[in-house]
């Protein structure tokens, strides 16, 4: 009798854990047309390739019902990626019909369900800088002017090359939330540089699509 009760208790605990995980799982819906039109696809977990689901390069709008999600232009979370939190996204400027993989990331630290950071393994300690759990991203880069296109949120003190983020020579506008930042046209802070104080910079003028490295200087 006791072994049976033991197995029954274990089964009940397993079901409870599964129900709890499901309750906290994120959910988003992809739409084939802007403004949430066209055939939808609802996802509740990591999808490294949308091709088998017949949804590769078809997403034009998104509704995030829960969680924070990373949407990438290539399979296995490669290429440019964007982060979307709970809310409605009627258009995906810079990513329209370009999404090939999707996964939920836990909280704001950019870690996916397997604990990898922003889809990149082997991040160095000196690249972690500010913890997402403690403050907002210090600086945000956008691939187009007026804060459009792909978005790269950074919380680390310096980035010696934006190649590692697939964002080299792409920045067209910037939001500085904290500190004073130096943005340079070459890796390792070489070439021409500009220094930006906290604020919103909807254009970078002659430095547009020329940024290869950046660091906080105050």
C-alpha positions as CSV (number, residue, x, y, z in Angstrom):
1,X,0.0,0.0,0.0
2,X,2.8,2.4,0.9
3,X,4.6,2.1,-2.4
4,X,1.3,2.8,-4.2
5,X,0.7,5.9,-2.1
6,X,4.3,7.0,-2.7
7,X,3.9,6.7,-6.5
8,X,0.5,8.5,-6.3
9,X,2.1,11.4,-4.3
10,X,5.0,11.7,-6.8
11,X,2.5,11.7,-9.7
12,X,0.4,14.5,-8.0
13,X,3.5,16.6,-7.4
14,X,4.6,16.1,-11.1
15,X,1.2,17.2,-12.3
16,X,1.2,20.2,-10.0
17,X,4.7,21.3,-11.3
18,X,3.6,20.9,-14.9
19,X,0.5,23.0,-14.3
20,X,2.6,25.7,-12.6
21,X,5.1,25.8,-15.5
22,X,2.3,26.0,-18.0
23,X,0.7,28.9,-16.0
24,X,3.9,30.8,-16.2
25,X,4.7,30.0,-19.8
26,X,4.7,32.9,-22.3
27,X,2.5,33.1,-25.3
28,X,2.6,35.1,-28.5
29,X,0.7,35.0,-31.8
30,X,2.4,35.7,-35.2
31,X,0.3,37.1,-38.0
32,X,1.0,37.0,-41.7
33,X,-0.2,40.5,-42.4
34,X,0.2,43.8,-40.6
35,X,-2.5,44.9,-38.1
36,X,-3.0,41.4,-37.0
37,X,-4.6,40.2,-40.2
38,X,-4.1,37.0,-42.1
39,X,-3.5,33.4,-40.8
40,X,-2.1,33.4,-37.3
41,X,0.3,31.1,-35.5
42,X,0.3,30.9,-31.7
43,X,3.4,29.7,-29.9
44,X,4.1,28.9,-26.3
45,X,7.7,27.8,-26.4
46,X,11.0,27.8,-28.2
47,X,10.7,27.4,-32.0
48,X,14.2,27.3,-33.6
49,X,12.8,27.0,-37.1
50,X,9.4,28.2,-38.4
51,X,9.9,26.5,-41.7
52,X,8.3,23.1,-40.6
53,X,5.3,25.1,-39.4
54,X,4.9,26.8,-42.8
55,X,5.5,30.2,-41.2
56,X,9.1,31.1,-42.2
57,X,9.5,34.7,-43.3
58,X,5.8,35.3,-43.1
59,X,5.4,37.3,-39.9
60,X,4.2,40.9,-40.3
61,X,2.6,41.7,-36.9
62,X,2.7,40.2,-33.4
63,X,0.7,40.1,-30.2
64,X,2.6,39.1,-27.1
65,X,0.1,37.9,-24.5
66,X,2.7,37.0,-21.8
67,X,6.5,36.8,-21.4
68,X,9.4,38.4,-23.2
69,X,10.3,37.0,-26.6
70,X,13.2,37.1,-29.0
71,X,12.4,37.0,-32.8
72,X,15.3,36.3,-35.2
73,X,15.7,36.6,-38.9
74,X,17.4,33.2,-39.4
75,X,16.8,29.7,-38.0
76,X,18.4,28.8,-34.6
77,X,18.2,32.4,-33.5
78,X,20.9,33.7,-35.9
79,X,21.2,37.0,-37.7
80,X,19.5,40.1,-36.5
81,X,17.0,39.7,-33.6
82,X,14.5,41.9,-31.9
83,X,12.9,41.7,-28.4
84,X,9.2,42.0,-27.8
85,X,7.4,42.2,-24.5
86,X,3.8,42.0,-23.6
87,X,1.8,44.1,-26.0
88,X,0.6,44.5,-29.6
89,X,3.0,45.1,-32.5
90,X,0.8,46.0,-35.6
91,X,3.9,46.3,-37.8
92,X,7.5,45.0,-37.7
93,X,9.6,47.7,-39.4
94,X,12.8,46.2,-40.5
95,X,11.7,42.7,-39.8
96,X,8.6,42.4,-41.9
97,X,8.4,38.9,-43.5
98,X,11.9,38.2,-42.0
99,X,11.3,36.1,-38.9
100,X,12.6,32.5,-39.0
101,X,13.0,31.5,-35.3
102,X,11.3,32.5,-32.0
103,X,11.9,31.8,-28.4
104,X,10.8,33.1,-25.0
105,X,13.4,34.7,-22.8
106,X,13.0,34.7,-19.0
107,X,12.6,38.1,-17.4
108,X,14.8,40.9,-18.6
109,X,18.2,39.3,-18.4
110,X,18.1,38.0,-22.0
111,X,18.4,34.4,-21.0
112,X,16.4,31.8,-22.9
113,X,14.8,28.6,-21.5
114,X,18.3,26.9,-21.6
115,X,20.0,29.8,-19.8
116,X,21.9,31.1,-22.8
117,X,22.3,34.9,-23.0
118,X,20.7,36.7,-25.9
119,X,21.3,33.6,-28.1
120,X,25.1,33.9,-27.7
121,X,27.2,31.5,-25.7
122,X,30.3,32.4,-23.9
123,X,29.6,36.0,-23.0
124,X,32.6,37.4,-21.1
125,X,32.1,38.7,-17.6
126,X,33.3,42.2,-18.6
127,X,30.5,42.4,-21.1
128,X,27.7,42.0,-18.6
129,X,28.0,45.4,-17.0
130,X,24.6,46.4,-15.6
131,X,22.3,43.6,-14.6
132,X,18.9,43.7,-16.4
133,X,17.3,42.7,-13.1
134,X,18.5,45.9,-11.5
135,X,18.1,48.7,-14.0
136,X,17.0,49.4,-17.6
137,X,19.3,49.1,-20.6
138,X,21.8,52.0,-20.5
139,X,21.8,52.5,-24.3
140,X,19.6,51.3,-27.2
141,X,20.7,51.3,-30.8
142,X,18.2,51.3,-33.8
143,X,19.1,50.3,-37.3
144,X,17.0,53.2,-38.8
145,X,16.4,56.8,-38.0
146,X,13.6,57.9,-35.7
147,X,14.1,54.7,-33.7
148,X,12.9,52.3,-36.4
149,X,14.2,49.0,-37.7
150,X,16.1,46.4,-35.7
151,X,16.8,47.2,-32.0
152,X,19.9,46.4,-29.9
153,X,19.6,47.0,-26.2
154,X,22.9,47.1,-24.3
155,X,23.6,47.1,-20.6
156,X,27.4,46.5,-20.7
157,X,30.0,49.2,-20.1
158,X,31.6,48.7,-23.5
159,X,31.4,46.8,-26.8
160,X,34.7,46.6,-28.6
161,X,33.0,45.4,-31.8
162,X,29.4,45.3,-32.8
163,X,30.2,42.4,-35.1
164,X,29.5,40.0,-32.3
165,X,25.9,41.4,-32.2
166,X,25.4,41.4,-36.0
167,X,25.0,45.2,-35.6
168,X,28.2,46.6,-37.1
169,X,27.7,49.7,-39.2
170,X,23.9,49.5,-38.7
171,X,23.0,52.2,-36.1
172,X,20.8,55.0,-37.4
173,X,19.4,56.3,-34.2
174,X,20.1,56.0,-30.5
175,X,18.5,56.3,-27.1
176,X,20.8,56.9,-24.1
177,X,19.1,56.1,-20.9
178,X,22.1,56.4,-18.5
179,X,25.6,57.8,-18.6
180,X,27.7,59.4,-21.3
181,X,28.7,57.2,-24.2
182,X,31.4,57.3,-26.9
183,X,30.4,55.8,-30.2
184,X,33.2,55.1,-32.7
185,X,33.3,54.2,-36.4
186,X,35.9,51.4,-36.1
187,X,36.4,48.5,-33.7
188,X,38.3,49.1,-30.4
189,X,37.1,52.7,-30.4
190,X,39.1,53.7,-33.4
191,X,38.4,56.3,-36.1
192,X,36.0,59.1,-35.7
193,X,33.9,59.1,-32.5
194,X,30.9,61.0,-31.1
195,X,30.0,61.4,-27.5
196,X,26.3,61.3,-26.5
197,X,24.7,62.4,-23.2
198,X,21.4,60.9,-22.0
199,X,18.7,61.7,-24.5
200,X,17.0,60.6,-27.7
201,X,19.0,60.9,-31.0
202,X,16.7,60.2,-33.9
203,X,19.5,60.7,-36.4
204,X,23.3,60.3,-36.3
205,X,24.0,62.5,-39.3
206,X,27.4,61.7,-40.8
207,X,27.9,58.8,-38.3
208,X,24.8,57.1,-39.6
209,X,25.4,53.4,-40.2
210,X,29.1,53.9,-39.2
211,X,29.2,52.7,-35.6
212,X,31.4,49.7,-34.9
213,X,32.2,50.1,-31.2
214,X,31.0,52.0,-28.2
215,X,31.8,52.5,-24.5
216,X,30.5,54.4,-21.5
217,X,32.8,57.2,-20.5
218,X,31.0,58.6,-17.5
